[in-house]
Amino acid sequence: MTQQTHPMIAKAITHIIWSIEFFASLAPRLEFMRMPQWLEMQMKAAGMRPTMATDYRRVFYDVDFVESMTLYEVAGCIIHEILHCALLHNSRRGSRDPAIWGQAADYAINLVIDKIANVSLPQGVLLDHRFEGMSAEKIYDILVKEDETNGGMHSKGGQTMEGDLLPPDSSDPSQQNIDEQEWKAAVSHAANAAKSAGTMPGGLEELFEPLLKPKLPWRQILENFLNTPLPSDRSWSRANKRYLSRRLYLPTITYSMTGDLVDSVDTSGSMDDRMVQVVLDQVAYVTSIIKPKSTTLLQHDATITDVQTFDYNDEFPSGIKIHGRGGTNFIPVFEWVEENLDEPPSALILLTDGYGPWPVDPPDYPVLWILIDSPELEKDIPYGEVALIDSSQEHLG
């Protein structure tokens, strides 16, 4: 029998979804459950107060702990657990001491939560402004050195929210990797949505920098981008069935990746025909899996030079004739989307070497820039996600 979610937890999740854009799509990824007896006993045996804990899929909460706090404090604790998952703190620990690593991770995220409006943290959490702007890894190194000097002061613990990092809920390493990749993709989309809306909480962008920078292979970034759509609407007219059995009334979140997809190819003189086809073949492969309602393939240099549209039954072309070879301007691409589509597309993918002007204001749909041989331009891309390609590492045939 599925347990009911505590009313205070339900109110706090609703508060987060409607007041903090970045966490709106991340909170529903987790299942919130009352702390099982085995975990409560385990924490007490280790000298810890049962509070909350997470394993990447679930957040366990102690009822007495929840009922001792205000709504804003409960919301702050939930965000604390979400950030542990989103920042992959379990995976990043490696062989580090679990107790000290947990404290380092807490210091890193609590400094950010402390700046978020409409949430707060309970008494006793780790909060030290000397660690401002530092990663959990850097904080850990400092704590270890202090432990060596002060006789294990940090390994003794004793703070609120201690021991809340549980092993991932899977004994299968491949499933753990899938969970991590899904969190990375979800965080990337949430961050880009919040940045586009101008609602990114202070300090979060720097905190997520190691994860948001595209260290993954470009093919993986493309697949994540298309397979993890942004929530397009949160509707209270239909309750989210996933939570109803626990008497948690949350809005239904609908997704838009089943709509139109636009692929734009820069056909200016600096682009290599063979490299363009390598990327388009990969786009075609992923598109064949997700099956958007339609796919539009634009070619452009300084203007739109060719337009092809395919519905979900059509095969994406295995070879295209390049039109253009003039200078580069991205503004006509965004103008074409605005003028020719009845609704914003599910996503826009731009394949380019990156040299050219683009609109100042971000669009209200997801954008992926696939930059070929232009890693130096990554920092200049003003919005959207970025994947980098080194053509010297690709088999061009």
Secondary structure, DSSP 8 states (H G I E B T S, - for coil): ------HHHHHHHHHHHHH-HHHHTTGGGSEEEE--HHHHHHHHHTT----EEE-SSEEEE-HHHHHTS-HHHHHHHHHHHHHHHHTTHHHHTTTS-HHHHHHHHHHHHHHHHTTSTT----TT----GGGTT--HHHHHHHHHHHHHHHTSTTTT---TTTT-B---S-S-HHHHHHHHHHHHHHHHHHHHHHHHHT---TTHHHHTHHHHS--S-HHHHHHHHHHS--EEEEEEEEE-HHHHTTT---EEEEE-TTSEEEEEEE-STTS-HHHHHHHHHHHHHHHHHH--SEEEEEEESSSEEEEEEEETTS---SS------S---SHHHHHHHHHH-SS--SEEEEEE---S---SS--SS-EEEEEES-GGGGGG--SSEEEEE-GGGS---
